[in-house]
Structures are given as C-alpha cells and as structure tokens.
Amino acid sequence: MTIHNDIKVFSGSSNPELTKKICEYLGIPVGCAKIERFPDGEKIIKCEDDVRGKDCFVVQSGCEPVDEHIVELLIFLDCLKRASAKRVTAVIPYFGYARQDRKDEGRTPITAKLISNLIATAGADRVLAMDLHAAQLQGFFDIPVDHLFAEPVLTKYFKTKNFKHLTVVSPDVGNIKRAARYVEHLNGELAIIHKRRLNSKEVQCGAIIGAVKDRDVLMCDDIISTAGTMCTAAKLVKEQGAISICIGATHGVFADKAIEKLKNAPIDEIVVTDTIPLKPEAAKLPNIKVLTVSNILGEAIKRIHSNESISSMFKCPLGQ
Ligand code: R5P
C-alpha cells in the first residue's frame, strides 16, 4: 500500500506492538519519539521526526497503568501540537474510564467526560476509538470521533469454528444488540441472561431467556475486566446443559482475580483482541486466543488521512 509521506503514526508506551502492526499495514515506519522520565518521575516526550504540517496519529490505549497512559497521551498530543502538526488524531484502541460515564449515585465524578475534555484540550483534533463501552461516549467530545468495531475480526474467527448448534448468549441486557448481530453473522439462536451487578467485582446471574441445553454457546462482550460477568454466565449456562462455551471480547483487561476465575470457569475458549497487550499471566491460559485489530485501525487511519468514509468499512450500522 502506498500512502502520502505527510502522515506520521506515533506510539505511546501502552501498546507498541499494535502500533508496529498498524504501521506495517500502512507501509510506513513508526514515528520516532523519545519517551523519558526526569529524575523526579515526570515524563518528557521528544518528537524526533519533523511533524510540521503533517497529519499525525498517536496510538495509546487506556490500559493499566491507566492514569499514566492517559497523562502520557496528553503530553504526546501537546508535544505534536506545539511542533506544528497540521492535524493530530488520538487513536485510542481501548478507552479507559469509559465505564464511568454517568453519576450512578450522588457526589461521584463523570470521569469519562473529564478524560474526553482533557484529550481535546491537550490538542487532539480527532479521536479514533474502538468498541467504546457505550456509543454515546462520542458525544462527550466536541471534535469528530470515529468509532470502530472489532466485530468483523471476531465473527470471522468464530465462523471458522463451524458451531453445529450455536446459541449466542448475551451475558447481560446491555449486550443484546451485539449478540443479535452475532446471531445474524453466525446463524445461531439468541439467549439472554439477566445479570445484576452487586459491586465492581461481583455479579449475580438470574434467569436465562432462550435455550442453552445441548447447544454450543458463544458469549460476547466489549470488555472482560474482572471476568465476573463472563465466568458467572458460563457457570450458569453449563449448569443448564451447554455442550461447549466460547467467549469473546474486544478488550482483555483481565483485572483483579480475572485469570484465576477464568482458569476455574467451564470455558473452552477465550478470544480477545490486541487493543490491550496481553498480560503475561493471561498469556499462560491454555485456552486463550488473541486476534489483531491492526488492519481495522490501519485502514481507518488511511481513510481519515485521505478523507474517505469510515462507516463503509462496517456492514453493520455504526453506533450499534
Ligand atoms: C458491562 O456493562 C460490560 O459490558 C461488561 O459486561 C463488564 O464491564 C465486564 O466487567 P467484568 O469482567 O468485571 O464483569
């Protein structure tokens, strides 16, 4: 692929492997920048490529350590803006803090909105994100947000499994639309679990609407964080007679005791993408598979650069 030489793609320190793959897709080298620390721990970024008048992209996921990666992104954006980049796009494969998008109780922040404000204030002209926890998050920005989906990569993989008796189970009510789209892509039946979140680490599953007995169950979500949602749902569908259980999610956060829970859950395969680098403990799980979303991100960057449509990359309607 040939692309104009006025494009630069830089990597924050959260996910250099993904940035490398994106640049391979684009056929350009990763932009040169030094990310260092002053003795007191403060970060300093020095952009070593000339970016004056260039279309710049910074790839940074909001994964652990999330606060550090966010501050680094802000510094990177400021650095490129002050170096006279023509346009700066924050490429955020995993948007941390996205789940803090409303006040569930009094005297709490809306941190997703705060982070959005900071990204725009630091100098982003656009944002490119993937599988935001809620599509409405785009409205937290007053700059253009292109919202990508990992679904084509995940469904392509699940098609190769040739499930004989597939039921796509939505592990909670919030995922029904996603599950319905998987049913369309993979020709299965749909079932829904009624989930109740007890706290940030524990969930309780109630009734299942739909049949899972003697079925190959596939459960998909945007994120596996503590894995409470997936593991509790997997136990329930197993108890109700599922033959096999596969789970898929765009963002493999694997927080807290997620790995331990996944080891003990009746799950045959766990599929995530590389929006977040796989934690070493997660890589040891015998049933984990990581798919890359680098081509989707690379294609979107190419299209932003050449003012082509992003939505036409996806067959399913954007915005869920
Ligand atoms: C919920 O709204 C989300 O779609 C996920 O189900 C949830 O955030 C996953 O979190 P955990 O893995 O901690 O249950």
Residues whose N, C-alpha, C, O or C-beta is under 5 A from the ligand:
A	BS01	R5P	G174 S200 D221 D222 I223 I224 S225 T226 A227 G228 T229
